[in-house]
Amino acid sequence: MSQPQIQLVFSSDDQAWIRREQIAVPKFWQDHAVAPLVGDVLRFGGRQFVIEARVWEHEAGQPLLRLFVSNARAESDTSLGSLA
């Protein structure tokens, strides 16, 4: 079986930020045997994104995994829950 193509899906605001800042989105999973999972965190361009959903599709005879990511947050932002 061939390796699936993996495509990140960003919000329209984040797509505009990526284009405006001319940020090259890394191919995080190229040549990796393990597919990304919901909850994985990606960091690039000084921001981080969380994978929120995975959708498998079949396009042009090849498997395609679309990863829907959260809105961008600064790398220093963390989700540690309530400290109260």
C-alpha positions as CSV (number, residue, x, y, z in Angstrom):
1,M,0.0,0.0,0.0
2,S,1.3,3.5,-0.8
3,Q,1.9,6.1,1.8
4,P,-1.1,8.5,2.2
5,Q,-0.6,12.1,1.3
6,I,-1.2,14.3,4.4
7,Q,-2.7,17.7,4.0
8,L,-3.1,20.3,6.8
9,V,-6.3,22.3,6.8
10,F,-6.1,25.7,8.5
11,S,-8.8,28.3,9.3
12,S,-9.1,31.1,6.7
13,D,-7.4,33.6,9.2
14,D,-4.5,31.2,9.6
15,Q,-4.3,30.6,5.8
16,A,-4.1,34.4,5.3
17,W,-1.3,34.7,8.0
18,I,0.7,31.9,6.3
19,R,0.4,33.6,2.9
20,R,1.1,37.1,4.3
21,E,4.1,36.0,6.2
22,Q,5.3,33.7,3.4
23,I,5.7,30.8,5.9
24,A,6.7,27.5,4.5
25,V,4.6,24.8,6.3
26,P,7.0,21.9,7.0
27,K,6.1,18.4,5.8
28,F,6.0,17.0,9.3
29,W,5.1,13.4,8.4
30,Q,7.0,12.9,5.1
31,D,8.7,9.5,5.2
32,H,7.3,8.6,8.6
33,A,5.5,5.3,9.2
34,V,3.2,6.7,11.9
35,A,0.3,8.9,10.9
36,P,-0.5,12.0,13.1
37,L,-3.2,11.7,15.8
38,V,-5.8,14.0,17.2
39,G,-4.2,16.1,19.9
40,D,-0.8,16.2,18.3
41,V,0.7,19.7,18.4
42,L,2.6,21.3,15.5
43,R,4.8,24.3,15.9
44,F,6.2,26.5,13.1
45,G,6.4,30.2,12.3
46,G,6.3,31.1,16.1
47,R,2.8,29.6,16.5
48,Q,1.4,26.3,17.5
49,F,-1.6,24.3,16.2
50,V,-3.4,21.3,17.6
51,I,-4.8,18.6,15.4
52,E,-8.5,18.5,16.1
53,A,-9.8,16.1,13.4
54,R,-8.6,13.6,10.9
55,V,-10.6,12.8,7.7
56,W,-9.5,10.0,5.3
57,E,-10.4,10.5,1.7
58,H,-9.5,8.9,-1.6
59,E,-8.3,11.3,-4.3
60,A,-6.9,10.5,-7.7
61,G,-6.5,6.9,-6.7
62,Q,-4.4,7.7,-3.7
63,P,-5.3,7.8,0.0
64,L,-5.4,11.3,1.5
65,L,-5.4,12.2,5.1
66,R,-6.7,15.7,5.8
67,L,-5.8,17.1,9.2
68,F,-8.0,19.9,10.5
69,V,-6.0,22.0,13.0
70,S,-7.0,24.5,15.7
71,N,-6.6,28.3,15.3
72,A,-3.0,29.4,15.8
73,R,-1.7,30.2,19.3
74,A,1.7,31.6,20.3
75,E,4.2,28.9,21.3
76,S,4.3,30.3,24.8
77,D,0.6,29.6,25.3
78,T,-0.1,26.3,27.0
79,S,-3.2,24.4,28.0
80,L,-2.5,23.3,31.5
81,G,-6.1,23.4,32.8
82,S,-7.3,25.3,35.7
83,L,-4.8,26.1,38.5
84,A,-7.5,27.1,40.9
